[in-house]
Amino acid sequence: MKTSKIIEEIGAKSKKASMEIANASSELKNKALENLKKNLKNYSSAIIETNKKDIENAYKMKLSSALIDRLALNKDRIDGMIFSLDEIIKIKDPVGNILSEWERPNGLKIKKISVPIGVIGIIYESRPNVTVDASAIAIKAGNTVILRGGKDSFHSSQKLNEIINKSFLDSGLPKNVVQMIPTSDREAVDQLLKLESYIDIIIPRGGKNLIKNIKQKSSIPLIKHLDGICHLYVDKDADISLAKKVILNSKMRRTGICGAAETLLIDRSIEKYSSEILQGLVDSNCEIRGDKYIKSLNKNFKLANENDWETEYLDKIISVKIVEDIEDAINHINKYSSGHTESIITNNKKTFKSFYNKINSAIILQNASTQFADGGEFGFGAEIGISTDKIHVRGPVGSEHLTSFKYVIYGDGQIRP
């Protein structure tokens, strides 16, 4: 069967299933997620064994260590998926909530009520755990989902999809609530992006090239998860010992995630502390690429170029620059940031307020690691991605963000004059 026909059939099945799951009870949806938790645990050995195929292929394709880390599934990461499911189960059902209500002078009573978006297409690279997170978040909000994982995570994602479908069907959810495109052929993505009659939203999660390609070809609205060029700014009123701890965690906890810090800015007035601030990174074998002053501090440091300020390394590399003051830091961030996450280390409330008000990014932190840019850390259970858009959602995209709303109006015979 032609790829276009396969994709259209998937879209039609998803649309039909969306009409059924939209009215599923909270109890039924949570039962399905509980069943998935159980099966992830029961089939954990099979998941890890299947994941080895993707890891072997990744080495053959000579993917970077950061990408291989993103691909890898082990017991701890499966336990992490199970924990996320637990948190999603605890969240209040985002569907059917009265968001606001009021009465007009003519007696009409109006309610704004949350409803599912409908059918969500998710295109993602590398991370197979997105298969579980996206499915769980989508069905919690009463949506169906069509998944298209990356070629590098193909086997792992297909195995997880198999377990998801078994878990959901055994729980009594409609068939085809979660579907995965059964091919890594790029033509499948192009066909998916044409299904505006079936799909309500596309969520692409990946690098610049993926997002650019989808944005150009899609006839369906997007919620974009773009790259994470995240910044840390150490202000003149920073606690240096706190700064060292936050910087090390922001960069080195996991270098391959979108919330990892990629650029460090240090205020000119505290440049004498630069060596001390960078020591933890040096001890962790992080490559430092700095401006002329930073380069002069250590013969092993490299001189940064223009490209470094706009690069998401996803590796043990960080670019470092001395800035004149808070305004210089803000200007640098707004020029090079991807609009994801920025953190300022300062004990000055006025400075933080200026940073918050003038930075054009989705997540702003004070005295905390950029790696808190995560749906689980926000209390959403998990996330489909970090949206760098301003419409319809910004920051971590959880189940409550995969809803729209309807207006319901109650009258008793009113007619419009």
Beta strands, then each sheet from edge to edge (+ up, - down):
strand 1: 98-103
strand 2: 109-116
strand 3: 119-124
strand 4: 144-148
strand 5: 178-180
strand 6: 201-205
strand 7: 230-234
strand 8: 261-267
strand 9: 287-290
strand 10: 302-303
strand 11: 317-323
strand 12: 341-345
strand 13: 363-366
strand 14: 386-387
strand 15: 395-396
strand 16: 403-410
sheet 1: 1+ 2- 16+
sheet 2: 5+ 4+ 3+ 6+
sheet 3: 10+ 9+ 11+ 8+ 7+ 12+ 13+
sheet 4: 14+ 15-
end
